[in-house]
Amino acid sequence: MSAEPGPDERIWIRRQAPQWRALAAESAAAPGRSRATVDEALRTLRTYRALSRHLASARQIVPDSVLVSSLAQTSAALHAAVSRPPRLTRARWARLFWDDIPAAARSVALPALWLAALLVGSALAGWWLIDTYPELVSLIASPQMIDGVEHGHLWTYQVLNIAPPALLSARIFSNNVVVTLGAFCFGILFGLGAFYMIAINGLMLGGLLAFTHQHGLGLGLLEFTLAHGPVELSTMCLAAAAGTALGEAVIRPGELSRSDALRCRTAELSPLLLACALLLLGSGLIEGFLSPRPQISIPVRLVVGLGYWALAMLWLSGRLVRRPARRMDPSGEASFP
């Protein structure tokens, strides 16, 4: 049961009532603002601090009263409004694309180069393996693929007969994302999972090139991969490098606990996964609409593949767009002209 306030407490309540009404009005308005100006944000913080002081005083003067319960509920609602994470505004998106993603990519640039070397080395090993022992091709290719190549037909230029380009692009994109996420997530196994993903994909690539070369179709497979392959393989190496960074956080957490180090490294590298997904979306569109069409010449494929790769590398290095100085727009948010 709530205690009835005495005469002195009633006088104090009457004196504080106007301030409480003002605080209640501001507390009711704050959660509904989708975009707050600097003045509105500062006013909300002042209201939160004032409300906390009034709540502490009420708990001492009129404890176990309805007033304390009301002030506590209002304070809790305002605390939720003050503590909610910022929305992805235009300035936040700009910072994500032009600052956070390049910073994450630069932090794993050296491991990505080493993993690219591993990819090349494993592709050479796969070439040697299938060139020396052709019967092992059944380990990396389906019977239908093997039968088609042995009869002089590449499976790559028949995909348009199976599915329309839009559906084909969606399937390719989803498959590439699964491989990329696997390279990233398996890195938590002390980085060994990322090395495995790169090595096995390199072996398959080199083995398929050797197998098709034995039947006079190696140039055709290389022609098929020219437009989308550079960005696809680079993205895989980037994701695997991010995975090895996760493994390093587990192995060498520094002064943090292993879970905290892993959590911090994941937060730092998560923008890179968004970049990988966007780049793979572009690769999937190219592979679905352009790569399977035999009428498109090799120079065009080469220009598309190298041009897209150069554009991706410029973006990930932070050199694609020169960042202007930040300024405040009339709404009080930081923005970029």
N, C-alpha and C positions, 0 to 999 in steps of 0.2 A: 504494500500500500504506500502511496506517495504521501509525504508529510505536508501538512498545510503550512504555508509560510506565515511567519509572524508579522507584526506591524513594521519592524525595521526592514525585513525582507521585502514587504510589499512596496515600501518607499523606494528601495533600491531597484526593484523590478520596474516601477513606473518611470524612474529616471533613465533606465537603460532601454526602455521599450522603443523610442524613436530610432536608436542606433540598430536595434535588432531588426526592425522593419526594413531599414535600408540594406542591412547585410542580407536579409532574406531575399530581397528583390534582386540583388546582385548574384546571390547564390543560385537563384532560379534561372537567371539569364545566361550564366556562364556555360553550363553543359550544352546549351542549344546552339552555341556559336560554331559554325563550320570553319570560319576563318576569322581569327581575332587580330586586331591591330595591336601595336606595341602598347598603346595606352590602355586598351581593354585588358590585355594580358597582365600588365602591372597592377591594374585595379583589381583584377581577380586575385592576384597573389596577396595584395594588401587586405582584401576581404577575408581570405583564408586565414591569414595570421591574426586579424582582429577577432574572427569568429573563434579561433582556438583559445585566445585569451579570455573571451567572454565565457566560453564553455568551462575553462578551468576555474574562473571565479564563481560561476553558478554551482559547480560541484562542491565548492567550499561553503557557500552561503546558503544555498537551498538544495542540499543533496537529496537524492531519491524523489525528485519532483518531476512533474510533467515537463517543466521548462528544460531541465537537463536532458531529458530524452529527446525533446524537439531539437535543441541545439546540437546534440550529438548526431542526429539523423541528417541535419542540414550540413554539418561539418563533414560527415562521411561522403555525402553526395558531392560536395565541393572538392574533397580530396581526390575522388575518382576523376573529376573533370580536370584537376590540375595535373594529375599523374598520368593521364592517358597519353599514349605515344603520338608524335606528330603525324599528321596526314602527309601523303605523298603529294606535295604541292609542285608547281612547275619548277620552282627553284630546287626542290629536293630531287626531282627527276633529272634536272640538268647536272646537279652535283653527282648523282649516281652514275650517269652515262659518261661524263667528261672528267670526273675526278676519281671516284671510287673504283670503277672498273679498270681504268688504266693502272691505278696504284696496285690493285690486287694482281694484275697481270705482270707488272714489273717485279713484284715480290717473288714470283715463281719463274722468272725468265730463264735463269741459269739451269734449274732442274728441267725445265721444258726443253732446253737445247740438248741436255744429256739424254733425255728420253727420246728426242728426235733421232739422236745418234743410235740409240738402242733399237728404234723402229727400223732404221736403215740396215743396221747390222743383222737384225733378225730376219728382215726381208731377203738379204743376201744369203743367209743360212737356209731359208726356206727354198730359195731358188736352187741352191746347190743340192739340197736334200731331194727335191722332186726331179731335178735334172739327172741325179745319180741313181735314184731309186724311183722310177716313174710309177710303180705300182702303189706307192704310198699316197698318191693323190686322192685315193678314196677316203683318207682321213680328213681332208679339208674340203672336198667337193661332193655334192650329191650324185647319185647314179645318173639322173637326168642331165645334169651339167656335163658330166664326163662323156655321156653318150652323144650329146649335142656337139661338143668340141671335137670328138673323134670323127664325126661326120661333117666337120667343117662349118659348124654354126655356133656363134657366140650366144649365150643366154641373155646378154645385155641388151641386144637390139630386139628381143622378142617380148620385153616386158610391156610395151604399149599394147600388145595384143591381149594381155592378161587383164589389165586395168587401165582406166583413163588416167591422164597425167595428174589430175588433181588428187585422186585417190592414191595414186602411186607416190606422189610427193608426201602425202600424210603418212603413209606406211614407212617410207624411207626416213622421214623426220623422227617418227616414234622409235624406230630401230636405232638410229644414231644417238638419240637422247638416252636410251637405255644403256648403250655401250659407254657413253660419256659419263653418265651417272655411276655406272659400275666402276669405271676407272677412278672416279673421285672417291666413292664410298669405300671401295676395297683398299684404298690407301691407308685406312685406319689400322690395317693389319701390318703395322710397322713399315708401311710403304711397299711391302712385297706384293700386295694385290695390284697396285698400279703398275709395277714392273711386269707382272704376269700378263695383264691386259694388253700392254704395249707389245710385249714379246710375241704373244699368241697371234695378235692381229698382223704383226709384221711377218711372221712365218706364213700365215695364210695368204697374205698379199704376194710375197715372193714366190710361194709355191704355185699359186694360180697363174702368175706371170710366166713362170717356167713351163707349166703344163700347156698353156695356150701357145707359147713360143714353139714348143715341140711340134705342134700341129699347124704352124703357120698363122696363128691368130693372135700372137702377142701384141702386134701393133694395133690391132682392133681393140683389145682390152685397154691398152694404154690410151688410145684415142678416146674411149668411153669415159675414162677417169680424169681426163685433162681439165675439164671445166669445173668439176666439183671436188676433185680429190685433194688439191692443195689445202683448202680451208678445212675440209673434213678431217684430214690427218693432223693438221696443226691444232685444231680444236681438241682432238683426242689427246695429243701430247700435253696441251695446257691443262686439261682436266686431270690427267694422270699426275702432272706436276703438283697441282693443288692437292691431290690425294697423298702424294709423298710428304707434302707439308703437314698434313694431318698426322701422318705416321711419325714425323719428326717431333710434333708436339707431344705425342704419346711417349716417345723414347726420351726426349730431352725437354721436360716441361719447365725447366728453370726453377724460379722461386715459387711458381704456382703449383697447385695440385694437378695431376694429370687430367682430371675432368675439367678443371677451370682452363687449363692451357688449351685443351681440345675445343672447348666452347669458344674461347676467344679467337682461336685460329679459324674456326668455322665461320664465325661472324665476319672476319676480315676477308675471307675468300668467297663468301656466298655471292657477292656481286659478279664474280667471275663466272659462276654457273649460269647466271642470267645472260651474260654475254655469249657463252658457249651455246645456249639454247637459241638465241637469236641468229648466231652465225650458222648453226646447223639448220635452222629454218630456211635460210637463204640457200644453203647447199642442197637441201631437199627439193626446193623448187627448181633449182638448176638440174639436178639429177632426174627429176620427174618430167620436166618439160623440154630440156635441151639435150642432155646427154644421150638418150636413147634414139635420137633422130639421126640416121646415117647421112642425110643430105647436108648436114651442117659440117663445114670444112674444118680441118685441123687448125688453121690459123685463127678462126673465130673462136674455137674452143680454147685455144691457148690464151687469147686475149681475155676472154671471160674468166678463165681460171686464175691467171696471174693478176689480172686487174682486181678481182674480188679478194684474192689473198693479200695484195698490197693494201687495199682499202681496210681490210680487217687488221693488218699489222699496224697501220697508221693509227687506227682507233685505239687498239690495245696499248700502244706505246704512248698515247696522249698527245700525238702530234697531228691528229686529223683536224682539230679545231683549236684555234688559239683562244684561250679563255679570257673574256673581258673582265674588267674590274667589277666587283660586286657593288651594287647600289641598293638603296631602299626604295621600293615602290610606294605609292600613296597609301596602300593598305597596311604598310608597316612590315612587309615581308621582304626578305632579301631576294633579289631577282637579277637576271642577266639580260641586257638588251639584245 
